[in-house]
Amino acid sequence: MNSQHSSRTDVTNTTNPAAIEQLKEQRFNEKNLIIYNPPGVNDELSARFLRSLAFSTFKRRSPAFLRDLIIFLQDREPEIIEQCGDYAHFDLKRTIWSLELLREEIINNKEFQLFRVKAPDTDSWNTFLKGLGEDRRQWFSAVWLHADCYLYRRIWSIFQRSESLAKYDYFGDQKTSAVTNVAPLMRDILVSTKGIARSEENFQYLLKLSAWANHGDLSITRRGAHDKIYKQMAKYDIDLLADQSSDVWKDLTEASAPVYVDIVCDNAGFELFADLLLGEYIIEAGLASRVRFHVKAIPWFISDCTQRDFDWLLKFFRKHEFPELNSFSKRIRGYIRDRSFILCDKSYFWTSGHDFSQMKRVQPCLYVYISQAALVIFKGDLNYRKLLGDINYKPITQFSDCLRGFQPTSVCALRVIKSDIYCGLPICTVEKLTEQNPEWMITGDKAVVQVAIKHRLSSDIIV
Ligand SMILES: O=P(O)(O)OC[C@H]1O[C@](O)(CO)[C@@H](O)[C@@H]1O
């Protein structure tokens, strides 16, 4: 037996529940060839590594999250019926049953299934799944990124099976209630940033605000936005482990017209607010003539922004009692009307299992589309994992070297670090942080602003 794998369990007769649990876990690890070490350098993240966030995700977090979703659906049945019609009563039963089966599949490390329900991305998802190596098609053997994305696509397909629930956003309530609490914070930010002038410093402030706004996604914690960060941004620079915001400024100020900036959004609510504020500044400061927002086509990683969340936020602002929120909504609608802001057509690439190095091959039109921009900003942890292909690079590897050829334009990442991988960091920083807390990379206390600049020839410019 491979010495990295767990050693054979001693089957003893015990009645102690904790010991029984431990035995069960050991048996599971042996059966599924779980490796006791963390992922090695250049390994792809996977739940087959016992000491990884991926392992605890499928061992505990995802089953717990599915259980919570089931409880939520049971509790909300009357409201769901009111929203989706009487037939939802029967569809909910079937949906809950299917979610329970999915939970069992994860717990028992079953093989991924092909999708049967017809949707615009069914064929591409099935091609993707068929292309996975035979030993990479189970929850605890797959690349974490693939399994993680597959989970959210599976949940969606369960809801697609029933007519009454197909359009129901099962994460909608969590997303909307998280916004209500931060309305005063958003008002304060609007007041303090009102009419700020074009300057590198102000641009960096809004870029960092957009980065730190990624702090409060709902898939890991329910902590929401962290108001201290926005009030005392400079103090948090110490937690910004890589800060290339001045390179981003330089890239934009030197770009040839017409300048477009694309923002590949992450979470709805407060994070989207910070992205819109950054977009507004980019337009008003004349840094670009157009900002294009990319959102998710389906409910994704709980709090990710869909087109409906985008529209909902503008409506929420329009109807809010705070006049600052009303006028922000009005301004954003103005940018949408005059096409300074574009809410891009939904692309199912963002909710595929592919990492971004695959975009040119799998979705060439999207690749060409974002190539038109002078800068594309990728928000959040999951987008970062897709940029790196979930590969555990050496911490000192340059960000641009980790993109594996993905360079449609200058690529910027605004990420709060919430998972095992990172790059472009001095080794002494990593050693110090690890000494203080070996799990520093999953706490969401540190962030990065990184950019890989694409130096364009004038003949590259697409008009
Ligand atoms: O909203 P974000 O920043 O993409 O984070 C989503 C979370 O999902 C994961 O990618 C998987 O759970 C984590 O790494 C991350 O914390």
The ligand as an ORCA input file, in Angstrom:
! r2SCAN-3c Opt
* xyz 0 1
  O     -17.385     34.399     -3.382
  P     -16.000     33.915     -3.584
  O     -14.986     34.913     -3.171
  O     -15.764     33.435     -4.984
  O     -15.776     32.706     -2.604
  C     -16.465     31.558     -2.732
  C     -15.963     30.494     -1.827
  O     -16.110     29.373     -2.525
  C     -14.917     28.634     -2.573
  O     -14.293     28.889     -3.805
  C     -15.303     27.211     -2.395
  O     -16.030     27.009     -1.284
  C     -14.043     29.111     -1.552
  O     -12.731     28.954     -1.934
  C     -14.524     30.514     -1.438
  O     -14.379     30.914     -0.178
*
